[in-house]
Amino acid sequence: MESALIAQIFPFLLAYVLLLMVGGIMKACRIAQTRLLFMAGLRMTLQLILAGFVLTWLFAHPHPLLTAAYLALMTGFTIRTVLGRHPQLNRRFARCVSCCLACCGLLSTIFFVTCIARQNALDPQYAIPLGGCSWVTP
């Protein structure tokens, strides 16, 4: 049990060692973004821990409504990210982009889960990872 835990923690520790190395290189090159790098690393850590707890709970308690809600949240964050990068877009075009992102992500997720994996469309172990590939990519 203890060796399995160490095997799971090692890749994360390696990521932080690399983060420290990049921070050291940035300091040596006098790039004044080191603090931003470490704050982003801290934010990434907290997000991964929170997502891990939520997904562990969701996989332990599979329910179609919970899966749909999680997919809706992923869709909302993707749309917010894409539209946030381009605030000058007119409203009608932004609505069109939002609709395209939501529909394409949803249809591709349903296709891959039902036709390729041959599972229920809202099975969290298939729909959430494939939905993440469909939506979170931009």
WOPE-V34711 format. One record per residue. N is the residue number from 0. RES is the residue in one small letter. PHI is phi in radians with two decimals (999 if undefined). PSI is psi in whole degrees, -180 to 180 (NA if undefined). D_FIRST is the distance of its C-alpha to the first C-alpha in Angstrom with 2 decimals. Layout:
N | RES | PHI | PSI | D_FIRST
N | RES | PHI | PSI | D_FIRST
//
This chain:
0 | m | 999 | -45 | 0.00
1 | e | -1.19 | -37 | 3.79
2 | s | -1.20 | -32 | 5.52
3 | a | -1.17 | -38 | 5.18
4 | l | -1.14 | -42 | 6.42
5 | i | -1.13 | -39 | 8.85
6 | a | -1.13 | -31 | 9.93
7 | q | -1.39 | -32 | 10.82
8 | i | -1.40 | -29 | 12.58
9 | f | -0.96 | -47 | 14.48
10 | p | -1.06 | -35 | 17.02
11 | f | -1.19 | -42 | 17.88
12 | l | -1.12 | -38 | 18.48
13 | l | -1.10 | -39 | 20.58
14 | a | -1.09 | -38 | 22.59
15 | y | -1.29 | -32 | 23.40
16 | v | -1.11 | -43 | 24.43
17 | l | -1.13 | -37 | 26.73
18 | l | -1.09 | -42 | 28.00
19 | l | -1.14 | -38 | 28.91
20 | m | -1.12 | -44 | 30.62
21 | v | -1.11 | -40 | 32.63
22 | g | -1.07 | -41 | 33.55
23 | g | -1.13 | -41 | 34.77
24 | i | -1.13 | -40 | 36.79
25 | m | -1.12 | -40 | 38.28
26 | k | -1.12 | -45 | 39.29
27 | a | -1.11 | -34 | 40.81
28 | c | -1.55 | 5 | 42.78
29 | r | 1.01 | 42 | 43.88
30 | i | -1.62 | 121 | 42.55
31 | a | -1.49 | 37 | 42.57
32 | q | -2.04 | 16 | 39.71
33 | t | -1.11 | -42 | 36.81
34 | r | -1.09 | -41 | 36.44
35 | l | -1.08 | -39 | 36.41
36 | l | -1.08 | -47 | 33.65
37 | f | -1.25 | -33 | 31.36
38 | m | -1.17 | -39 | 32.29
39 | a | -1.14 | -38 | 31.46
40 | g | -1.12 | -41 | 28.04
41 | l | -1.14 | -44 | 27.41
42 | r | -1.09 | -41 | 28.74
43 | m | -1.07 | -43 | 26.57
44 | t | -1.08 | -48 | 23.42
45 | l | -1.10 | -41 | 24.54
46 | q | -1.13 | -41 | 25.51
47 | l | -1.16 | -40 | 22.22
48 | i | -1.13 | -47 | 20.31
49 | l | -1.10 | -45 | 22.95
50 | a | -1.09 | -38 | 23.03
51 | g | -1.09 | -44 | 19.28
52 | f | -1.13 | -44 | 19.62
53 | v | -1.12 | -46 | 22.80
54 | l | -1.18 | -37 | 21.60
55 | t | -1.07 | -44 | 18.47
56 | w | -1.16 | -42 | 20.96
57 | l | -1.15 | -39 | 23.54
58 | f | -1.24 | -29 | 21.46
59 | a | -1.34 | -25 | 20.41
60 | h | -2.20 | 69 | 24.13
61 | p | -1.19 | 129 | 26.14
62 | h | -2.59 | 136 | 29.83
63 | p | -1.02 | -36 | 32.57
64 | l | -1.20 | -38 | 34.06
65 | l | -1.17 | -40 | 30.88
66 | t | -1.14 | -44 | 30.39
67 | a | -1.09 | -39 | 34.08
68 | a | -1.14 | -41 | 33.85
69 | y | -1.13 | -42 | 30.97
70 | l | -1.13 | -37 | 33.00
71 | a | -1.13 | -39 | 36.07
72 | l | -1.11 | -43 | 34.37
73 | m | -1.08 | -40 | 33.35
74 | t | -1.11 | -46 | 36.95
75 | g | -1.07 | -44 | 38.39
76 | f | -1.15 | -37 | 36.45
77 | t | -1.15 | -46 | 37.46
78 | i | -1.10 | -43 | 41.08
79 | r | -1.08 | -41 | 41.07
80 | t | -1.13 | -47 | 39.72
81 | v | -1.14 | -47 | 42.28
82 | l | -1.27 | -27 | 45.18
83 | g | -1.18 | -27 | 44.23
84 | r | -1.32 | -20 | 44.74
85 | h | -2.33 | 71 | 48.25
86 | p | -1.21 | -14 | 49.80
87 | q | -1.43 | -4 | 53.31
88 | l | -1.13 | 144 | 52.99
89 | n | -1.29 | 160 | 55.43
90 | r | -1.08 | -40 | 54.14
91 | r | -1.14 | -44 | 55.12
92 | f | -1.16 | -38 | 53.37
93 | a | -1.10 | -39 | 50.23
94 | r | -1.13 | -39 | 50.25
95 | c | -1.11 | -45 | 50.69
96 | v | -1.09 | -44 | 47.74
97 | s | -1.06 | -45 | 45.57
98 | c | -1.12 | -43 | 46.63
99 | c | -1.10 | -44 | 46.01
100 | l | -1.07 | -46 | 42.48
101 | a | -1.14 | -48 | 41.62
102 | c | -1.18 | -45 | 43.34
103 | c | -1.13 | -43 | 42.15
104 | g | -1.09 | -45 | 38.52
105 | l | -1.14 | -47 | 38.73
106 | l | -1.14 | -41 | 40.64
107 | s | -1.19 | -37 | 38.47
108 | t | -1.13 | -47 | 35.28
109 | i | -1.07 | -42 | 36.96
110 | f | -1.06 | -50 | 38.26
111 | f | -1.17 | -39 | 34.98
112 | v | -1.25 | -44 | 33.03
113 | t | -1.46 | -43 | 35.80
114 | c | -1.55 | -40 | 37.53
115 | i | -1.53 | -53 | 34.94
116 | a | -1.45 | -16 | 31.68
117 | r | 0.95 | 51 | 33.76
118 | q | -2.17 | 172 | 31.85
119 | n | -1.08 | 140 | 33.11
120 | a | -1.06 | -26 | 34.32
121 | l | -1.95 | 27 | 32.30
122 | d | -1.28 | 117 | 28.96
123 | p | -1.08 | -30 | 26.64
124 | q | -1.24 | -17 | 24.17
125 | y | -1.92 | -45 | 27.21
126 | a | -1.17 | -40 | 29.78
127 | i | -1.23 | -50 | 27.86
128 | p | -1.10 | -42 | 26.62
129 | l | -1.23 | -36 | 30.00
130 | g | -1.11 | -38 | 31.86
131 | g | -1.11 | -38 | 30.19
132 | c | -1.20 | -35 | 31.44
133 | s | -1.32 | -41 | 34.85
134 | w | -1.70 | -43 | 35.43
135 | v | -1.40 | -4 | 33.58
136 | t | -1.12 | -39 | 34.92
137 | p | -1.08 | NA | 38.23
//
